[in-house]
Every structure is written in C-alpha cells, then in structure tokens.
C-alpha cells in the first residue's frame, strides 16, 4: 500500500512503520494521521505480522508533536475533529491485537509523546526527549496524553509534565517509568528488532491474548479482571499452539508456532 507521509516495511513477522516528515521533525498533520490509520488497519488485517515497531525518520526526532502550522488556524469544531482523528489512531495502535514497540529516536513531544504512550513498549535512544509542551502553546494535549500519561507513570509525575510543559531526557523518562529502557542511539533499532524477534517467536495467540488481558483488565476491578484473565487462559486451550508449546516443553525442544490460523 502507498502512503504519503509514512514508510512501511515487513521483514518476516516484524513490521516497521516509520513516520517520514523529517523536515518538520515528523510532526503529525492530518495526512500523517490518515496514513497511520490506514496502515494500522492493514496491519490488523495481516495475520502474518506478529510485532510492529513504530519510529520516526531522521536522526533527531521520533515525532515532535501535532503539526502546529496545521493547527494554528483551526476553529473549535475543526480542532475537535483533529483531536478525534488523532485519538482514533492512538486507539487503533493500543487496540491492535499484536504488540507495538515505540523506538523513540529523538524528540517525542506533545502528540509524539502521546503516540509513544499508545504503544505497548517504549525503548528510547539516549538522545530521546519527552514532554507534553502543549500548555506553552495555550492548549492541552488532544491525543489522550492527559489520560494515558497518568495511567502509565502515575498522577504526580504526569501532572508535573502536563502543567510545566518541561522536556525531560531519556534517563529521567526511564526513571519515572515513561520508557522501558534506554539504549545507545546507534543500537536503538537493533535492540527493538531483537525484542520484536523474541516476542514473535512466542505463541502468537498467547501474545495477543496477553495484550487483550492487560489492556482490558486494567480498566476493570481486580475481581472481574481476574475472571476475564481466566476466560482468556481457558481460550488458549482451544488452540493447537497450547498443545505444541506444552508438548515441546516435555520433549525438551523449542516450540514451533508456525501457523497463525490455529
Ligand atoms: N509542528 C510543526 N512543525 C514543527 C513541529 C511541530 N510540532 N516541531 C518542529 N517543527 C518544525 C519547525 O517549525 C522547523 O521548521 P522550519 O525549518 O521550516 O523552521 C523544523 O521542524 C525544525 O525544528 P526546529 O528548527 O525548531 O528544531 P530545533 O532543534 O531548534 O528544536 C524542538 C526542536 C525543540 C522539538 C522544536 O522544534 C519544538 O519545540 N517543536 C514543537 C514541539 C511542540 O510544542 N510539540 C507539541 C505540539 S502540540 C500537540 O502535539 C497537541 C496535541 O496533543 C494534539
């Protein structure tokens, strides 16, 4: 499929989506959000893809935010529609039934930080910078940053970042749990591919159901969430992948999860 503002590559079971507007530090305008929306729909329809890596083009930036030049002259209704489109993309990434790893290769500000928050796992290059600087532009985050940030890092740190608009480095982001880990910049993509490869080698149905259990269970009370987990656990036993995984263990060999249709 052709995209105007993103690049899409598939290498075996691993897909890489690269936001490709490096001249504006990969800022998200309407076209980019529409491309991402179409791309994640295509990924959802392709069962051969087991893990997605999301990154930004160029040396400097993951995504430096929603496109300020585009937003500057929006009226309130247009602004609502833009936020709704952005949130649709963030939701599509979060709700994709396969893991998405953000390879944060530089600035992840505003809508860029929100995009990273929608991913399941965030790995940052040492040059990465994070923040929600919207208040400095006289607005609040519109792609669900006020919601996902406190859920991920807790209300105190989230309020500090949201109210101050401060930009923090990769080390601080790791310290407060905003990223899983930092790696040297030149090792960022290889580290993400290595992690994606390890996930892709696991039982694909089990990985999908793990994401389902985490994302849906986290919004429930513990009792209902545990029952939901037990139901998904039971569902695993309807798949030959459960038999293969356990048989391989008893036969002391690696499992072969070669079919996505099991
Ligand atoms: N939108 C549009 N263009 C952007 C952009 C953005 N978010 N961020 C950077 N650019 C453009 C710059 O305008 C510049 O273009 P020109 O060369 O044509 O002037 C180009 O990218 C390079 O940027 P800088 O020259 O500013 O690079 P720098 O290294 O000096 O600074 C930076 C980097 C600190 C990231 C700075 O560009 C910056 O502060 N960007 C804006 C960050 C921001 O406020 N993001 C939040 C946006 S609001 C939002 O995202 C709302 C929401 O939740 C929906």
Boltz pocket constraint, residues with backbone or C-beta under 6 A from the ligand:
constraints:
  - pocket:
      binder: B
      contacts: [[A, 22], [A, 23], [A, 24], [A, 25], [A, 27], [A, 64], [A, 65], [A, 66], [A, 67], [A, 68], [A, 69], [A, 86], [A, 107], [A, 109], [A, 110], [A, 111], [A, 112], [A, 114], [A, 133], [A, 134], [A, 137], [A, 140], [A, 141], [A, 142], [A, 143], [A, 145]]
      max_distance: 6.0
